[in-house]
Amino acid sequence: MEKVKLKIENHLAVVTINRPEQLNCFDYDTLLLLEEVIDGLKLDKDTRVVIITGAGEKAFSAGADLRERRTLNEKEVRRNVNMIRDVFTKIEELPQPTIAAINGYALGGGLELALVCDFRMAVKEATMGLTEVSWGIIPGAGGTQRLSRLIGTSKAKELILTARRIDAAQAFDLGIINRVVERSQLLDSAIELAEEIKKNAPLAVTQAKFAINYGSNADVNTGLAIEAKAYEVIIPTKDRLEALEAFKEKRPPNFKGE
């Protein structure tokens, strides 16, 4: 069975962690396969949006595979932790916008995976939490940093230091997820958001994401400089000229990512 599945259609990629019997936990092989998929998508100019989800109805991902972890020595544990951190950073740095479609448990590394995505939507039944301290460890794939930047230091500390699990409604109220949906609507809702993004100029979308990602952690003057450089990339594009022609001719633009 493929541990990571990839489907690309109409400029949209759907990446599925495919270990439903193991709650889509990450063993080392799964991380290697996920890295391979992400590396390919980074270079795929035809793919404009990426959706990440988990197989089955129980879990988006319950994090690291603790059954595997029990068999590892300290060197191998460090290898796995470094690997999951690096792969998740690659997802965060994808040029395409990313949407986490959370279909169930998102615990530990599973929530950390969702946090590296640009958007998160979850079914009402979803349960989330950075529960690592209850296992004698800490979030090791960016959770301590990304959650605090998303919802504030104090709230992040409360969730992480208590290992608290929260439901989708609580996650929405905290600003962790963008939308709560019925299970039957999850993928359709993610695709609907993807379609809204896809209709826009791909290079402009990429540069806007770049400016937000790298400018938001800088002071405002540095952020404005990053935005200006991102804008410069767009000026010579064919898509920018196509938008002006479409406006003149009163028709929808036909963007080609050029």
Number of C-alpha atoms within 10 A of each C-alpha: 6 11 19 22 17 16 11 14 9 11 15 19 21 20 21 22 26 23 22 17 11 16 25 29 30 26 20 20 12 20 23 15 16 24 20 13 15 20 15 10 22 15 11 13 14 16 20 27 27 27 23 23 26 29 22 17 16 21 27 35 33 26 26 23 18 14 11 13 15 9 10 14 10 10 8 13 16 11 13 20 16 13 17 27 19 16 20 23 16 16 25 19 19 21 25 27 24 25 24 27 28 35 28 27 27 30 27 26 29 26 27 27 27 30 23 23 22 18 19 23 24 33 24 18 19 24 25 27 23 28 24 22 15 13 9 7 9 18 19 16 25 19 24 17 15 16 23 16 13 14 13 14 14 10 13 21 14 11 17 24 14 15 19 15 17 17 17 23 19 14 20 17 10 15 15 21 20 14 20 21 20 13 18 10 13 21 23 13 19 25 20 12 14 21 16 9 16 20 13 18 23 24 24 19 19 19 21 16 19 20 20 13 16 14 18 15 11 12 9 11 10 14 18 15 13 21 18 12 13 19 15 12 12 18 12 11 15 15 22 18 14 18 18 12 15 13 12 9 10 9 10 12 19 14 18 13 18 14
